[in-house]
Amino acid sequence: MGTVTAFYSALAAADGESASALVVPEKRGKGPFNEASIRSFFGAMSMPLSLTDATLSGSDEVRVSYEYVTNQGRRCRGRADAETIYALGKTLISRIKALDGC
């Protein structure tokens, strides 16, 4: 659970490098895990992302709830399941599946 909460804390800080470092290597720098995209998207918030809940929903899955408000005033209250694996001597995020979002 620590890896997932650290990932969302990095998103809240718009720290793409730290967030990406918590993802399996084959997904780093791509799509939603691109460091510059994370910095750009999460850095443009009038209310930064806030993790409102994190609960273990399996031995390797964490269900998260979060919220943020963009600079354009769009409010997001979303949920996702983050899957983790133990690799390279640490726990990393292997997949994030949005359940409902914005």
N, C-alpha and C positions, 0 to 999 in steps of 0.2 A: 504494500500500500504506500510505502514511503516514496517509491519511484514515481508513482502516479501523482501523488500530491506535489512532489517536487517539480514534475513536468508542468502541472497547471499553475504552480507558483511562477515558473519561468515564463509561461504564457502571460500571466498577469503583469509581469515586469517587461513584457515585449522583448525578452532575451532569447532570441532565436537560437543562438549557439548553445546555451545551456539546455533548452528544451530539446533540441535535436540530438544532443549527446545522450539523452535518456531513451532514445529510440534505437531499435536494432540497426546495425550499420547499413544493411541493404536498402533501408528506407530513408536514411538521412539525406538531406539536401534535395529531396524530391517531393513534388506535390505539396500537401499540407505540412510536410515536415521540412520544407525549405527554410533555411535560417532567415533569409532576407524577406520572404513572404510573411513569416511569423512576426518579425520586427515591424514590418509595414502595417499589417492588419491590426495586430494587438497594440501597436503604438499609437493608433488613431482612434482612441476611445475617449468619450467624455466621462465614462465610468469604467475603469479597468475591469477586466475579467476577475470575478471572485468565485472561488470554489465554495459552494454552499453546503455540499455534502459529499462524502466519500465512504462507501460501504463495500466490504468484501462480499462478492456474490459467487465466489468459487475459490478454489485454491490458487488460481492464477488470473482472476478477473476482479476488477474493481468497477463498481457503478458510481459514476460521479454526476453531480448536479452543479450547474454553474450559471452565472448571469453576467451580463455586461451591457453597456449602452454605447453605441457608436457616436461619433461626432455629429452625424446626421440625425441623432435622436432615436434611432431604431433600437428598441430594447430586446434583448435575447435572454430567454430562460431556457436552457437546454439540459439534456441528459445524454450520457454516453456510457458505453461499456469499454473499458480499457483492458486488453489482454496483455499479460506479461510473460516473459520467459527468463530463465536464468541462463545467461550466455556471457562468455568472456569474463567470468568471475564476478558478474553482478546481475541484478535484475534490470531488464530493459523492457520497454513497451514494444510489443510486436504488432498490435492492431488496435485501432480505436473505431468503434462502431457507434455512430450517432443514433440515438433512440428517438428523440424529438429535439428539434432545434429551431433555428431561426431562418 
